Amino acid sequence: MSVFETLSKINVNDKVEKKNNLSYLPWAWAWSVAKQNYPGATYKVYENEDGFNYHHDGMTGWVKTGVTIEGMEMIEYLPIMDYRNQSIRVDKITSFHVNSSIQRSLTKALARHGLGLYIYAGEDLPQEEASAPDEHRLVKLNIGDDNYTKVLKYVDANKDRPFAEVVKMLETKYEVVSDVKKEIKKHHGGN
């Protein structure tokens, strides 16, 4: 079984926390689960050319992290945000903001490996439970509905993955008709 298959089947619902109507996994728990399943897992915080552990464009900042499991690195970029999940002006960024963003970014990089990915796709069950044969019914995806908004967030979070892989994951939950697929492909960039 692949890393993605293994980690995507872990039900994280009892560990999910909410903040400002957003769901997230505590970083310490996520890292612990990754290391229990893959003791050789490593992470990296990418520094900028000046050796700082965050990047900026003169206006706002972001962090770049990577998690490597069994030789495959998943990289995540995350804006440095305040408690309302709003980007912080570069002159207001503190080490606390940077550290919080790094931990969230690492958790999202773990999600790219499969752990809790369904949270970011707006789903509420891991892949294995969501596709139980007797209970699995595809939800029709229409442009502009609430599910479509969730799907676009998922697509945004997975723009570095091939489009076919993104669609395959979406098709485990949604009935993706050709018109919607074309719109999602435009949003993704279509690689």
N, C-alpha and C positions, 0 to 999 in steps of 0.2 A: 504494500500500500504506500502511496506517495505521501510526502510530508503534508501536502495540501489536503489529501483525502483524510489523513489521520486527524489533523487539527480542526478541519471544518466539521467533523462529526462530534466535537466536544460541545455539549450544551453548557453555555455560559450564563444562562438566564438568571440563575440565583446569585451571580456575582455582579450583574449589571447595576450600575448606579446612574442616577439621573441628576442632571444639573442644567438649569435653564431649559427644560424640555428636551435636552439632548441625552442620549444614552451613551455610556462609555464603560469600559472595563478598567478597574484599578490596575495600574502598571505592574505593581509588585506581584499580584496574583497571576497576571498574564505571563510575566517572565518566569515565574515559578512553574507554571504548567508547561511552558515551552522547554525549560531545562529538565523537567521530569521526563518528558517524552523524548527529548533530544539533548542529552548532556553536553554535547559538543557545540551547541548553539552559541553564537557570539553576536555582539552588537558593536556598532561604531557610530560615534558622533562626528560628523564631518565639520572641520574647522574652515574658516575663511582664510584668505591669503595673509591676514595679520595674526593668525593663530587664535582668533576668538571662536567660541563654540556656537556662534550664530552668524547669519548673513543679513545684509540689509541693502536697500536701494537708495538710502538717504531719507526715505519717508517712513517705511515700516520695516519689520524684520521677520525672519523665518529661520527655522532650524532644518537641518538635513540629517537624517539618521538612516542606518541600514542594519538589518538583522540578517545574519547568515545562518542557515540551517542546511546541513548536509551539502555544503558547497554552493548553495544558491542564495544570493543576497537579494533581499527586497528592500528598496529604498523608499523613504517617505519624506516629503517636504511638508512642513506645517507652519502656518503663520504664528507669530508670537502674539498671543491674545490676552485680553483682560478677563475678569470673571464673567463678563457678559458675552464672551466669545467674539469680541471686536478687536481688530488689529490695533496694536499700540504704536504710537509714533516713536520713531527710533530714539529720540531724546528722552523718552519716558520709560524705556525698557530697563528692567532691573534684572539682577541675577535670578531672583525668584521666578520672574516671568519666563526667562530662558529655561531654567530647570524644569518648570512645569510643562513647557512646550516640548522639551526633549523627551520627557517621560510619556507624554501623550503620543508623540511621534513614533516612539519605539513600539508602543502598543498598537498603533495603526500599521506599522511595518509587520508586526506579528500577525495582524489581521490579513495582510497580503499573503501570508503563508497559510491562512485558513482559520486561525483562531479568532472566533467571534466576528468573522467577516460579514455574516448575515445581519449584524447590528447596523453596519454602515449601509447595507442594501435596503434597510427599512423592513426587514423581515423580523419575525419573532421566534423562529425555530431554526436550529442548525440543519444543515443539508440532509442528513440521514433521516431526521424526524419529519422534516418538511416534505420529503418525497415518499412517505409510507404509502404503499400502493392503494389501500382501501380508502385512505383519507385524502389523497392528493388530488386536488382539483386546481386546474390552472385558472388564474385570475386574468380576465381580459384586460389588456393594457391599452388605454386610450390617451391620446395626446391631450395634455392639460389637466387630467385628473390627479388626485393625490398620489396614486401609485406611480404615475409618470414622473412626478417631482422626485419621489424617492429613487426611482430608477436613474434619473439624471445625476443625482448625488453619487450613486454607485458608479455610474459611468465616469464621472469626474475623478473618483478615487482610484479608478483602474485604467486611466488613459495610457499607461505604459504597457498594458497587456494587449495582446492581439485582439482585434475587434471580435473575431469568431469565438474566442474564449469567453469574452464578456457576454456575448449573446447566449452562448451555451449555458452559462450560469443563470442568466435571466430567465431562460426558457425552462428552468426547473421549477419556477414559480408562476411565470406569466405566459399568457398566450400573446406572442409578439407578432402582430400582423405586419405585412410588408411595408405599409405606409409608415407605421411607427418605427420599424426597423431602419428605414431610410433616415428618419429624423434623428434617431439615436446615433446612427453612423455619422451623420453630420456633426453632432455634438461631440462624439468621441474623437473624430478626426479620421476615422476609418482605416487604420492600419491593420 
